[in-house]
Amino acid sequence: MSSTESTPTVLGRVRNVVSAIFRDVPKALAVTVLAFLTWLEGWLLNSKKATYGVAVARIGLSIAALGILASNFSTRLYTWGAGGAWSGDVANPRADFPHIWFLSAFQLVRESPVAFTILYLFVGVLAVLVLVGYRVRIVMPIFLILWISLVELQTMIGDQGDNMFRIAFIALLFTDAGKRWSFDARRRARRETRGSLFVRAWRGSRILPKWSTNLSHNLAVIALACQICMVYVSGALFKSGGLPWQNGYAIYAPLHTQRFGTWPELSTLFTTWGPLVAALSVGSVLFQVIFAGALLNKWTRRMVLLAMLSFHAGIGLLMGLPWFSLTMVAVDAIFIRDTTWAGLVQWVKTKSRERRLIEDSVDIPQRREAAPEPVEEPEPQLVP
């Protein structure tokens, strides 16, 4: 009797559990998805993210561009201009970019050393304007077009830093790159300019609705972050397939070649001890392959960013690729949160204020001691 009555009870409980699952789980999933979409909408539209990191990327890329222009100024004509006519690149460039009309400015003046030099110097002026953040909305697109027109004239001297520079700068065009540490930010803080579209663009004021500029900025930051992660992870996977990286001696050969071993003494110092060579070779691959996942946690993010900073500093110093290293370090700055940058700025201001107060407190007694004592003048005497 009891067993007969318990059977429908068990089946009923199972039926209730199943019905609850089919009823409540979709509702819970819908609530979770809705909450995520609400959070994502707020994250994308409410404010701009990584504004300090974008400013650092803008400054770092412009310094790298100035470094490339300055270090190649004496050989500019042989590298890109009329001096390379013997290779046939002047008459028929092997690269695709000079054949695109809006990227052919340097190709048009390539055979004229004077015109080429004037345009070369003009690109340097634009790089300085980007560095200080002056009219970046107008200057940055012009600079990028002329920069690509120059560096892509000769494909034999380029490296992956040129590709990363171009990709990162295109992403920065869609960000508010002048929001921090720029003349545009100072001008914008004083007043909000009204007027025509061109006037507002020239003076750095807002042109589109705030939510649309926030969306463009944040999506560009996401695109740049994904590109950086793909560069690191794909580079690590490519390295891991080679025997030098698997056996731990990959960095030895580049540091002892004439092309990359720019400092033979330092190269010898870093490659004398075998375990250090193996640690640097294998460690670079490991840190690159875990880069994307390590960004999800505060402590691991700091660890991989410091590792990448050291990695690129070593490349720039030991392998003679400073502008490539500076480009990668500059774009890595977007992974440092604005609160961290703001705290660093506040710390610098506090230390500077304290130093001025200490200097003033030391100077006051010195000024008092150095001040001449007042001399009492004798009272005039009446002469009878």
Secondary structure as GFF3:
##gff-version 3
##sequence-region A 1 384
A	DSSP	alpha_helix	2	45	.	.	.	ID=ss1
A	DSSP	alpha_helix	51	71	.	.	.	ID=ss2
A	DSSP	alpha_helix	76	79	.	.	.	ID=ss3
A	DSSP	three_ten_helix	82	87	.	.	.	ID=ss4
A	DSSP	three_ten_helix	97	99	.	.	.	ID=ss5
A	DSSP	three_ten_helix	101	103	.	.	.	ID=ss6
A	DSSP	alpha_helix	105	108	.	.	.	ID=ss7
A	DSSP	alpha_helix	113	132	.	.	.	ID=ss8
A	DSSP	alpha_helix	136	151	.	.	.	ID=ss9
A	DSSP	three_ten_helix	155	157	.	.	.	ID=ss10
A	DSSP	alpha_helix	160	172	.	.	.	ID=ss11
A	DSSP	alpha_helix	183	190	.	.	.	ID=ss12
A	DSSP	alpha_helix	197	202	.	.	.	ID=ss13
A	DSSP	alpha_helix	210	240	.	.	.	ID=ss14
A	DSSP	alpha_helix	243	247	.	.	.	ID=ss15
A	DSSP	alpha_helix	252	255	.	.	.	ID=ss16
A	DSSP	alpha_helix	264	271	.	.	.	ID=ss17
A	DSSP	alpha_helix	274	289	.	.	.	ID=ss18
A	DSSP	alpha_helix	291	294	.	.	.	ID=ss19
A	DSSP	alpha_helix	298	318	.	.	.	ID=ss20
A	DSSP	alpha_helix	322	332	.	.	.	ID=ss21
A	DSSP	three_ten_helix	333	335	.	.	.	ID=ss22
A	DSSP	alpha_helix	338	370	.	.	.	ID=ss23
###
